Amino acid sequence: MDQLSPAGRLANTFWVMRHGQSKANASGIIVSSIERDRRGDFGLTELGREQVLAAAGGCALPAGTVICSSDFARARQSAEIVRGRLGAAPTVIAPALRERYFGDFDGSPVSNYPRVWAADEAGAACGGVEPVAAVLDRMAGFVSELERSYRGRDILLVSHGDPLQILQAGLAGTDPSRHRDLPPLQTAEIRALLAGGGVTPPPPDGRVTPP
């Protein structure tokens, strides 16, 4: 994280997007391993597609935006909808943007999320869940790679709730174990990461403009 410390300025303008509503969301189950995702049908619901299309239409991002996505179906499908709406170049698929692995809770009800988040705040291990520090390292490491590859570009990271919350906390200089203290990203929400490392939520009307 040193090269992405809050005091350091980024060479690009980064945006984050949580995927639209997925079939796992609608069913109330945790799908956090790429193997489970590939074995089942956990892509977007029809509502999720509508959410993403609406977000893409209101985001004001340019066609030159670099779109990077997790390889989970729900994120890839979201990224493709945004790419088509913007007329952007092909999506960069990045395993570094994958969902946080929820260990023993993978495949279980979403009611287990608060147990994980409480353990995060307590600094405790929890059922084989991927540690906050590991999530931050891979997310921030990928941002560092993009910083080395691009200059002055808009870059959209399409990922998942916990990884994006943790990344935002790290860039904002907040203890990443308290990532749930930040306003949670809603499905299909696009949010800007300020070049100085801060985080800004979208205005109430849902439209997002460059910082």
Sequence and secondary structure as in RCSB ss.txt:
>XXXX:A:sequence
MDQLSPAGRLANTFWVMRHGQSKANASGIIVSSIERDRRGDFGLTELGREQVLAAAGGCALPAGTVICSSDFARA
RQSAEIVRGRLGAAPTVIAPALRERYFGDFDGSPVSNYPRVWAADEAGAACGGVEPVAAVLDRMAGFVSELERSY
RGRDILLVSHGDPLQILQAGLAGTDPSRHRDLPPLQTAEIRALLAGGGVTPPPPDGRVTPP
>XXXX:A:secstr
 GGG TTS  SSEEEEEE   BHHHHHTB   SHHHHHHS  SB HHHHHHHHHHHHHS   TT EEEE SSHHH
HHHHHHHHHHHT    EE GGG     GGGTTSBGGGHHHHHHHHHHT   TT   HHHHHHHHHHHHHHHHHH 
SS EEEEEE HHHHHHHHHHHTTS GGGGGGS    TT EEEE TTS EE   TTS     
